[in-house]
Every structure is written in structure tokens, then in C-alpha cells.
């Protein structure tokens, strides 16, 4: 069952849903599964590992997918390599859009810009973004401070006046049909969804992390910079990362910068090992507040169908009054 919006018409989709290009999670198999089922599959290009991207693209099994990048880590050579693959779209998140936006548009590839506040929304319009994703702080992974429920309609109102042709997607805390229906009522044309697909069978997530997510509530997530310090990454302000709370975050949340000390190299190595084996107590599963809405691990296609079917049911009930 499909749900038609300007977003689905523009990209030839059955579902007004895009896969969040989660770094290290949204690989070719997951992006391809979302695309095959009628959503917009976005490969998680993340920090710009060209080799990894090259390995993952074939796993999409010929389904047309896009690629998402962390903008402050993107390089022009990597973008050129991505554009040569003729992606369905390129999504830029977290950082200035130029000069990348101009090159993407010149290549005739749709540009998706994720924003966390109104200043970024205005900049995305100026850069000529075809799609803007308004991301609330409820989202898993990196984000900022605005809430989805107020940011989305504010961006929608701005676009209605200044860029009516630009398509708006909502992100942050959306994991079921209720969330998608709410996003549409707030003025979006669809949703970018991460955490629910993080718990898909095709996601590159260790089973131990997914098991921990099934037992968690949204209360057990927090924002901070502990995983960034553990990876010796220096993310620009104002971005922090939402993860599940763990023994590791309990240890370092109040003194995050100390984790970067050379003397803490063993602690950082132990964290990396925990991430690899899916140890949710010694690591930090990256998932959003919507974790409390996730009750099972399912194929991506089933997740799409379930969300859209429920959204249609909710919207039709609202119309009937």
C-alpha cells in the first residue's frame, strides 16, 4: 500500500520515507532493500571511506540508491567519485553546503540537505537544495537542540514563502505510522527514518546492540560526545550524538574530554572492541529516542509497509472526523 506526496512523485516512490544514511549502519544491503520496497535508500557515506562505499554499492543489488555524507568530512575528490556512480540523490548533513551543493546540482543529482535550525534551513534554500530534512534532537546519532515537533512546521512555513518548490522531510523520533502521519500534518512531505531501520534485519548493527534496543525505552538515551572522544573525533559545535546510556557513558559523560588523554588509550581500545562485538554495556549503541517504539527486528520492506499502512489508517480516521 502506498501513500502519495510530492516527495514520492519527485523520486518515483511508493512510500514517503527515506532511509537515514547512518554511518556504518546503512550499507548497500539495507539501502537496496529500502529502495526495492519503494522508499528512498540512502547509503551511509559517513566520514568518507571510499573503499567502504565501493564495497557497499554492489550490495544494493542494482536498486538505485543515494549517498549521504557528513559534510565537514567530505572532500571534493570523494564527491566527484560519488557523482560518477550516478546516485539517486546526495544528502549533506552537518556543515556548510558549499562548494559541494553547486557541484551536485551541476551534475543533475537531487540535493538533500539536513538542517537542525532555521539558519541552516535558510542556507539550504540559498544553496538550492531540492529537499530539506528538518532534524529534531530526538534523532539518534548526531544532531543539535531543536525539537522535531516545532522545527518541522517552522521550516514548512518558511519554505511556503521562500521556496515553495523545495520538498520538506521530517526526522527525529519517527518510527511508526503515527510519527509519519504527524510529520505530514506538520507540513512535511515525508520522513527520514533512522532508528527504526537501525533495527532492521539488513542493518549493519551487531545483534547485541539490537537486543539492548528492544529492551530499552527512550528514557535510556542521552546526548553527549563520549563516542566522539572515544574515536578521537572533534565534531564542530553545536552537534552532539544521541546513544543508549551504558556503563561506558556513565563513566565518561561528566568528564568527556579526559577520555582523549593519551593515558586513556586502553579505555578507547576497549570501547572499540565492545562496539565491534555488540556489547551494549561497555559500548554505546547509536540510536534515538524512538528506541522505545521499536518492538522487533524485521526486514526493511516490512517496516516500510507497516509504517505507511498505519499512517494511512491514522490519516483516514482523522479525515472521517
Secondary structure as UniProt FT lines:
FT   HELIX           6..11
FT   STRAND          17..19
FT   TURN            23..25
FT   HELIX           28..36
FT   TURN            37..38
FT   STRAND          42..46
FT   TURN            47..48
FT   HELIX           50..57
FT   HELIX           58..60
FT   TURN            61..62
FT   STRAND          66..70
FT   HELIX           71..73
FT   HELIX           76..84
FT   STRAND          89..93
FT   TURN            98..99
FT   HELIX           100..106
FT   TURN            107..108
FT   STRAND          110..115
FT   HELIX           118..126
FT   TURN            127..128
FT   STRAND          131..135
FT   TURN            137..138
FT   STRAND          141..143
FT   HELIX           148..162
FT   TURN            164..165
FT   STRAND          167..171
FT   HELIX           177..185
FT   TURN            186..187
FT   STRAND          191..193
FT   HELIX           195..198
FT   TURN            201..202
FT   HELIX           207..214
FT   HELIX           218..220
FT   STRAND          221..224
FT   HELIX           226..230
FT   TURN            231..232
FT   TURN            237..238
FT   STRAND          240..244
FT   HELIX           247..252
FT   HELIX           253..260
FT   HELIX           262..264
FT   HELIX           265..277
FT   TURN            280..282
FT   HELIX           289..293
FT   HELIX           300..320
//
